[in-house]
Amino acid sequence: MKRIADTGGIVEEPSWSLLLDDELEIATAAEHWRRITTEMKERETLAPTNAHAIQRLVLAYIIFERCSREVAAHGAVAKPKRGNPKSIARLSPYFTAMREAGADAERLEADLGISPRRRNTVGKVVKRAIKTTASAQYLKPVK
């Protein structure tokens, strides 16, 4: 895992090569991660606890894109098998997975405040102030 410079070291980027096999998908996932974390940092909504939700959002994007390529190539309806008179046309499993990934991404975007409609509902991350006392200023930390 490595920290993205634009996010100020707040969240670590997952090792996409452990989750994905295709090099193009790994590069796409890294780009999605960078774009999401940068936007959240600029709006001051990025927190370490959001890391896993952002990872799930990126994976939903990847699955949506993977399934949409399959649907674009073969259609949303799977053709009936040849030679079987009882076979019927059915909804493609890729189409179903694509719709579910899209719904998951939409829900996560709303939870993280990424979608334009939900941006104002997400609160900014409260930065904790370090309390200093007179004795803390007098004593220096031991290294």
N, C-alpha and C positions, 0 to 999 in steps of 0.2 A: 504494500500500500504506500502511496505517496500523497503528499499534500499538494493541492493546487495553489499556486502562488497567489492568484486573485482572491482566494477565499481566506487569506490571512491565517492559514494553518488551523482553521476551525474544524474541518472535517477531512478525513482521509479518503482518497479515492480507492475503491476496491480493486483487487487484482482481477481484471476482466478476463485474463487468459485462463483463470481457474474456473470461470463460469461459462465462457463461450469458446467455441472452437475456431470459428472463421475469423481470419485476420481483419477483414473489412468490418465485421460486426464489432470486433474489439475496438477498432479505431472509431467507429460510430458511437459506441457506448462511451468512450472517453470524451468525445466531443459533446454528447448530450450531458454528461456529468459536469463538464466545464461550463457549459452554457447555463445549466440550472443553478449550480452553486454560485456562479458569478452574479446572476440575477438576484438570487436570494440574499447574497451578501450586500449588494447595492441597496436593497430595500430593508436591510437590517433584520431579516427574518431567518437567517441561517444560524443553526445551533447544532452542537454535536449530536443531540438526540434525533435530529432529522436525517442522519446519514443513512440509516437502513430504509427509510421511506423513500429517499432519493434513489437509492439503489433499486428498489422495487419499481419505481417509476421508470428508470432507465431500461430495466429489463422488460417492462410492459411495452415501451417504445420499440425495442428490438424485436420482440415477439410479434407485435403488430406489423412491423415492416416485413418480417420474414413471411408471415401468413398472407399479407396483402400481395406480395410478389407471386405467391402460389395461386391466389384467387385471380389475379390479373392474367396469369398464364393459362389457367384451366377453367376459370369461371366459378361462380358461386354455387352452382348446382352440379353435383357429380352425376355423370351419365350412367344409365343402367348398364349392367353387364351384358355383353353380347351372348346370344345363345340361350339365355335364361328368360323364358316368357313371363315369369313371375317377378322379375327384377324391375324396380321402379327408380326413377330419378330421385335423388336425395340431396339435401343441403350438404354442401362440402364441409367436412370437419375443420378445414382451414378457415372457412368463412366464419364458422362458429367461434373458433379460437381467436380470430381477428377481432370480432365484435366484443368478446370478453376482455381481451387485452386493451381495446379502446376504452371500454367502460372502466376498467381498473385504472388506466392512465388518467382518465377524466376525474375520477374520484380522488386519486392521489394529488393531482394538480390542484384541486379545490382545497384539499386538506393542507397542502403546503403553501397555498396562496399564490400559485403560479398563474392560474387562469385569470384573465383580465376581469372577469365578473366577480371573482372572490378575493381580489387583492386587498380590499379595504377591511375584510373580516379577519384577517390574520394580524395578530399583534406583533410588534417588534420585540426582539430579544432584549431582555433587561440585562444590562451590564452591571455586574456586581462591583461595587466600590470597595477597595481595600481599606480596611480600617487601620489607622495608624494612631499609635499612642506615643506619648512622650518617651516612655521607656523603650518602645520599639525603634525610635529614632536614635536613642542613645546606644543601644546594643547593636552590634553588627552581626550578620549571620555567619556562622562558622562554616568554612569551606573544607 
